[in-house]
Amino acid sequence: MRRATEKWPVRPTVRYARTLAEALRTETIGGIIMLVATVAALIWANVSIDSYTALQETVVGPSALHLDLELYRWAQNGLLTLFFFVAGLEVKEEFVHGELANLRKAALPIIAAIAGMVVPAIVYLLVTAGTPGVAHGWAIPTATDIAFALAVLAVTASAMPASLRAFLLTCAVVDDLGAITIIALFYSEHLNPVMLLIGVALIAIYGFLQHKRVKGWWIYLPLAVAAWYFVEVSGVHATVAGVALGLLTRVSADEAEQRSPAEAADHYIRPISAGVAVPVFAFLSAGVELAPSTLGMMFTDRVVLGVMAGLVIGKFVGVFGGAWLSVRLGLARLAEELHWRDMAAVSLLAGIGFTVSLLIGDLAFGSDPARSDGVTMGILAASLIASVLAAVLLHLRVRNRTRGAG
């Protein structure tokens, strides 16, 4: 028998699991897995679109609870709730301890994020003007994908000042908060007020228990699942519950705590979100048959052109223009170590819509499969274009900084 002072060896499976979880907490690995899932979906859809569609539409869940949903709906309404919960934690952290805690520092990314949502919507509406029945797609190009954008920044410009990453992260979390608000206000159907009130009450109880320092995951997990369920069946998109619970999670640790509840939740849930939830959603959403008709929509269909123009042009103009205008008007200031050319490069990254854009695209045009496929293709193409352009500019900026060219 081992003496009490000796440590038991960690089993290899446990050690590998910990290593994998730690890797999934980095933006680069999460972005790569999401990219692999997207490519796999495109390959499967173009090898056998029938089997891919059959997988998407496989119904799982108890009908008695109104949870007999297709797999792609489970990915949207269930798995993405974890993604938005983590986003809610990030927003709360930024408000309490990050850039958003200081109004002067927060002004730059907040104004840039708001302009980065308004301008793409205007661009979309201008491009689609005169096309009947498509105005409700205006929100598709308003979202920025945090994981992909930060992954591209980490891979191509790790030598850039930390303040540039802070700007992008803060801008993206404000963007996500705006996106989830848009989903709640404009993309919720068949509202059941009673179910929604119960869901809101459960979320409020969660927040109250957090405020009162009540501890125990076995209390919060069932409460969160119940809140998710009632919001889901109320007609409001269930991801709203995720971001609300994240915002209500306490981010300040007490003296007796090694880490705050938000840090603990992020530690355990982020690897699941990055390694399972978002990649599965991407896999079940991004599979589009690359038929000539679908590819042709990228050049002829006003909706698809509006989405692409909104993401690539509108996002850049909105984020960069909003940041420049806020500094010009004296509402904010640019960090001393940053140059406007740095801001131009990172503003292009905001055009990577992907996760939330795919979600809104399906909510807007899910009833029209042909147009939905075209929109998905447009989102993927625009995100790729924005990624490549940003990566090139960021590489040039790193090289210029290394040479001392400014």
Salt bridges, closest charged atoms under 4 A:
GLU6 OE1 - ARG2 NH1 3.49
GLU6 OE2 - ARG3 NH2 3.60
GLU22 OE1 - ARG25 NH1 2.84
GLU27 OE2 - ARG165 NH2 2.13
GLU90 OE2 - ARG270 NH2 2.85
GLU93 OE2 - HIS97 ND1 3.06
ASP175 OD2 - LYS315 NZ 2.47
GLU189 OE1 - HIS190 NE2 3.97
ASP254 OD2 - ARG213 NE 3.10
ASP254 OD2 - ARG250 NH1 3.57
GLU257 OE2 - LYS215 NZ 3.71
GLU257 OE2 - ARG250 NH2 2.95
ASP266 OD1 - ARG270 NH2 2.84
ASP301 OD2 - ARG371 NH2 2.83
ASP342 OD1 - ARG397 NE 2.61
ASP342 OD2 - ARG401 NH2 2.48
ASP362 OD2 - ARG73 NH1 2.90
